Amino acid sequence: MTGKPAKTNPAKRKRPKTRVEHIPFVREVPVVASATMVALRYVGAWLRAGDEESGGFLVRLGALGVAGYIALYFTEKHPGLWYIYGATGLVVVTTVAVRTGLSAGRTVQDLEAAHRPAEEEDPQDPATPNDHETVGEQDPETAAPLATPAEADSAFALFIEHSVAFAVRQGRKGVHTDTLLQRIHQEGMLADWTEPMLRRKCKSLDIPVRTQMGIQGRNYFGVHVEDLEQALGRPLRIPAQLVPDLTPNAPAGPPVEPPAPPAEVAFLAAPADPD
């Protein structure tokens, strides 16, 4: 008697369980969400970068609101614009994901691991001081020089005064505030400062800043020589490199460059936020 192979009911076969990561595009959801949040941060930074004193923030916010209203107004007459808006949003989110290093397929655990704080440094790292060496016992030649807030403020005010004096020597009436900040950034100082912060610092030190000052065909905030001399109650001090050599037959000096900010400027305290 020959045995026949037992037939199994297809309905009773064990089907593989479908897991979340097997569903198409699910693993891309965290990337899209993160890229969207980054894009919104860019928009918020653009709004905050508006000039605070002349109402630039409100102007940018109003422009953004008007643009949104116009976009919604035209969609009532042309519903097909929703597809264009959606495609534009997809392109923006994809661009942000690529520029910020978010790769397709990263899971939520991957994103959380990327934002975890770095592990503590190895206590045996030779770059860190050992337990037997205190701060006072460090080599004074390798210790970074510090400056008190008063010294930093004084150095900053002197830098402004010398910069205006240099501009007057070049035939101008003053210097723009963004030019001052650019010279400070070129020396690797106050990298996180913005131009409105520099103006608020000038205001806290009683350094007058004009809202509009034309220099070489460009109107912007700036420090005028007449305003600064009136605030100081005396003529400006001239930097050493601008003092001419009156010695007979003296060789010509090196090309005159704008004065560099003193090292104490690096320890300048950030101005208080406006109320």
C-alpha positions in Angstrom: 0.0 0.0 0.0 1.6 3.2 -1.2 1.3 6.3 1.1 0.2 9.5 -0.4 1.9 12.7 0.6 -0.2 14.6 3.1 -1.7 17.7 1.7 -1.4 20.8 3.8 -4.0 23.3 3.9 -2.7 26.6 2.4 -4.8 28.5 4.8 -3.0 26.9 7.7 0.5 27.8 6.5 2.4 30.1 8.8 2.7 33.5 7.2 5.7 35.6 8.0 4.9 38.5 10.3 5.1 41.9 8.8 7.3 44.2 10.8 7.2 48.0 10.7 10.5 48.3 9.0 9.3 46.1 6.1 6.6 48.6 5.1 7.8 50.8 2.2 8.8 54.4 3.1 8.2 53.9 6.8 11.9 54.2 7.6 12.1 57.5 5.7 9.5 59.1 7.9 12.0 60.1 10.6 14.2 61.7 8.0 11.3 63.7 6.5 10.2 64.8 10.0 13.8 65.8 10.9 14.3 67.7 7.6 11.0 69.5 8.1 12.0 70.7 11.5 15.4 71.8 10.2 13.7 73.8 7.4 11.4 75.4 10.0 14.5 76.3 12.1 15.9 78.0 9.0 12.7 80.1 8.6 12.8 81.0 12.3 16.4 82.1 12.0 15.6 84.2 9.0 12.9 85.9 10.9 15.1 86.5 13.9 17.9 87.9 11.7 15.7 90.8 10.8 16.9 94.2 12.2 15.4 94.6 15.6 15.7 98.3 15.9 14.0 99.3 12.6 11.3 96.6 12.8 12.9 94.2 10.4 11.5 91.2 12.2 7.9 92.5 11.8 8.6 93.3 8.1 9.8 89.8 7.4 6.9 88.2 9.3 4.4 90.4 7.5 6.0 89.5 4.1 5.8 85.8 5.0 2.2 86.2 5.9 1.3 88.1 2.7 3.1 85.4 0.6 1.0 82.7 2.4 -2.2 84.6 1.9 -1.5 85.1 -1.8 -0.6 81.4 -2.2 -3.9 80.3 -0.6 -5.9 82.9 -2.6 -4.7 81.5 -6.0 -5.4 77.9 -5.0 -9.1 78.7 -4.7 -9.1 79.5 -8.4 -6.5 77.0 -9.5 -6.6 73.9 -7.2 -3.8 72.3 -9.3 -1.4 74.6 -7.5 -1.5 72.3 -4.5 0.5 69.8 -6.5 3.1 72.4 -7.3 3.2 73.4 -3.6 3.6 69.8 -2.6 6.4 69.2 -5.1 8.2 72.3 -4.0 7.9 71.3 -0.3 9.3 67.8 -1.2 12.2 69.4 -3.0 12.9 71.7 -0.1 12.8 68.9 2.5 15.0 66.6 0.3 17.5 69.4 -0.1 17.6 70.0 3.6 18.0 66.3 4.3 20.9 66.1 1.9 22.7 69.3 3.2 22.3 68.3 6.8 23.6 64.8 6.3 20.3 62.9 6.9 20.4 59.7 4.8 17.4 57.8 3.6 16.6 54.7 5.6 17.7 56.0 9.0 15.5 54.9 11.8 14.3 56.7 14.9 17.0 55.0 16.9 19.6 56.3 14.5 18.4 59.9 14.8 18.3 59.6 18.6 21.8 58.2 18.7 23.1 61.0 16.5 21.8 63.6 19.0 23.1 61.9 22.1 25.8 63.9 24.0 29.4 62.8 23.4 30.8 60.3 25.9 32.9 61.7 28.7 36.6 62.1 27.9 39.0 59.5 29.0 40.4 60.5 32.4 43.7 59.1 31.3 43.8 61.4 28.3 47.1 63.3 28.4 45.4 66.5 27.2 43.5 66.8 30.4 45.2 67.9 33.6 45.9 65.1 36.1 44.5 64.9 39.7 47.8 66.2 41.1 47.9 69.4 39.1 45.6 72.2 40.0 44.7 75.3 37.9 47.1 77.4 39.8 50.0 75.0 39.2 49.7 75.1 35.4 52.5 76.7 33.3 51.8 80.4 33.1 53.1 80.5 29.5 50.5 78.0 28.3 47.6 79.5 30.3 45.3 81.6 28.2 45.3 85.3 29.1 42.0 86.5 30.7 40.5 89.9 30.8 38.0 91.4 33.1 34.7 92.7 31.7 35.9 96.3 32.3 39.1 95.6 30.3 37.2 94.0 27.5 34.7 96.9 27.3 37.6 99.4 27.3 39.4 97.5 24.5 36.2 97.3 22.4 35.6 101.1 22.8 39.3 101.7 21.8 38.9 99.5 18.8 35.8 101.5 17.7 37.7 104.8 18.2 40.7 103.6 16.2 38.5 102.2 13.4 36.7 105.6 13.0 40.0 107.4 13.1 41.3 105.1 10.4 38.2 105.8 8.3 38.6 109.5 8.6 42.2 109.2 7.5 40.9 107.4 4.4 38.5 110.3 3.6 35.4 108.9 5.1 33.2 110.1 8.0 32.9 106.9 9.9 32.6 103.1 9.6 29.6 100.7 9.3 28.9 98.4 12.2 28.9 95.3 10.0 32.4 96.2 8.8 33.5 96.4 12.5 32.0 93.0 13.2 33.7 91.5 10.0 37.1 92.7 11.2 36.5 91.1 14.6 35.4 87.8 13.0 38.5 87.9 10.8 40.6 87.7 14.0 38.7 84.6 15.2 36.8 86.6 17.9 33.1 86.7 18.9 32.2 84.1 16.2 28.6 83.8 17.5 27.9 87.5 17.5 25.6 89.2 15.1 25.5 92.8 13.9 22.5 93.7 16.0 24.4 92.4 19.1 27.3 94.6 18.2 25.0 97.7 18.0 23.4 96.8 21.3 26.9 96.6 22.9 27.8 100.0 21.5 24.6 101.4 23.0 25.4 99.9 26.4 28.8 101.6 26.2 27.4 105.0 25.1 28.9 104.7 21.7 26.4 106.5 19.3 25.3 104.6 16.2 23.4 106.2 13.4 20.6 104.3 11.8 21.6 105.5 8.3 25.1 106.5 7.3 26.2 106.7 3.7 29.7 105.4 3.1 30.9 104.8 -0.5 27.4 104.7 -1.8 26.0 102.3 0.8 23.6 103.3 3.6 23.7 101.3 6.8 24.1 101.6 10.5 27.4 103.2 11.4 29.5 105.2 13.9 30.0 108.8 12.7 33.1 110.7 13.7 31.2 113.8 14.9 28.8 111.8 17.1 31.7 109.8 18.6 33.8 112.9 19.4 30.8 114.6 20.9 30.1 111.5 23.1 33.8 111.3 24.1 34.1 115.1 24.7 37.5 115.2 22.9 39.1 114.5 19.5 39.7 110.9 18.5 42.9 109.1 19.4 44.9 108.2 16.3 46.3 104.6 16.1 50.1 104.3 16.2 50.3 103.0 12.6 48.6 106.2 11.4 51.0 108.6 13.0 53.3 109.9 10.2 57.1 109.6 10.6 58.4 113.2 10.5 62.1 112.1 10.5 63.9 113.6 7.5 64.5 111.1 4.7 62.5 108.5 6.6 61.7 105.4 4.5 58.1 104.9 3.5 56.1 102.8 5.9 54.2 99.6 5.1 50.8 99.9 3.5 48.3 101.1 6.1 45.7 98.5 7.1 42.6 98.8 9.3 43.4 98.5 13.0 43.0 95.0 14.4 40.8 94.5 17.5 42.8 94.0 20.7 43.0 90.5 22.2 40.8 91.6 25.1 37.8 91.9 22.7 37.6 88.1 22.7 36.4 88.2 26.3 33.6 90.8 25.6 30.4 89.9 27.4 27.3 89.6 25.2 24.8 92.5 25.5 21.5 92.0 27.2 18.6 91.0 25.0 16.1 93.9 24.4 13.0 93.8 26.4 
